[in-house]
Amino acid sequence: MSKDISYSLLLYDSCEELSKKFKQLESSRDVAQLLQVPYKNLIYYIYRQSEDSRYKTFTVPKKSGGSRTIHSPNKSLAIIQRKLSQVLYTIYRPRASVHGFAAKRNIITNAKAHTKKKFILNLDLKDFFDSINFGRVRGLFIAKPYGLNEEVATILAQICCFNNKLPQGAPSSPIISNLVCTKMDSELQRFAETHGLFYTRYADDITFSINRDELPTVLVDSYKKGLPNVILGNELKLIIENNGFQINDAKVRLAYRTQRQTVTGLTVNKTVNVNRKYIRNIYGILHAWEQYGLEKAAETYQSKYAKQPILSKKKIPAFLDSLRGKIEFIGNVKGKNDNLYRKLLKIFNDLRSEEANRESVAE
């Protein structure tokens, strides 16, 4: 068996055709045919290849402290998972409340749903991907509305899972997590509508907001202004727990309109905006570049942002691409005509031009 498979990286059937073929799956050979993978290769990469060869495991630091374990599949398995993900996106119809891993939705659209609210409640689902195990994924495909047989459901779950859970780092994990959350999203949406709330979910981040002067006890059972302790309502907790998830109590946050309200990292008190610290950091890095040179700016940047060391020969290009990306993010949030965005972009472009001139003279 060759080390890497050489078949096409993507499927080129229409969305309608892929959806139709998915619903007609009856055997593991049908799965291989749908994914345009030789059956013997599919079996090898999900059953016979050793687990150590299938995934590379490493950790990355979390912004909030601690570390996150990433399981990155090898090239061949990643291709299979990417193709399956492509198929699954054709059958997934995201609820209006879902903004993570959904086309034309992102942290900005997620935050916009909660601007100018009196209260904002943020929740975090504990061990989100780890809590979605092989049995849940297999059961997902057997249950309605998909109704696939056990053989097909088993091989689909085998493609997606590692060590009996959904691996963070696999191309198929985001769409699988959304499919698993479909029922919970529907129930939380109904819960929100019943009690005059606004609800959104971005992956494991859940947000409720309201414009009333008082919070309904079904959402928050008790709270005291200015204190971090928030006791959630039983009805809300039951919906989440009955769908196989647990709330991370350490990340329950309630913010009033007089406080800084954030949703997926963006402030939303009046309009969607970028955190001031984010902007100050970019100014600081541009200042370091202007005063001390590109190398020093790259070192400053890495100390603030880089999750993993950047190889020295790739440090400068990676730094420039990433810094430009952070400036463009401000433009995406505030608009391309925003004065702050245009100012930062001008400083960046001027510094790049000066750098290019110095390199030209040196040659």
Secondary structure, 3 states (H helix, E strand, C coil): CCCCCCCCCCCCCCHHHHHHHHHCCCCHHHHHHHCCCCHHHHHHHHHHCCHHHHEEEEEEECCCCCEEEEEEECHHHHHHHHHHHHHHHHHCCCCCCECCCCCCCCHHHHHHCCCCCCEEEEEEECCCCCCCEHHHHHHHHHCCCCCCCHHHHHHHHHHHCECCECCCCCCCHHHHHHHHCHHHHHHHHHHHHHCCCEEEEECCEEEEEECCCCCCCCCEEEECCCCCCEEECHHHHHHHHHCCCCECHHHCEEEECCCCCEECCEECCCCCEECHHHHHHHHHHHHHHHHHCHHHHHHHHHHHCCCCCCCHHHHHHHHHHHHHHHHHHHHHHHCCCCHHHHHHHHHHHHHHHHHHHHHHHHC
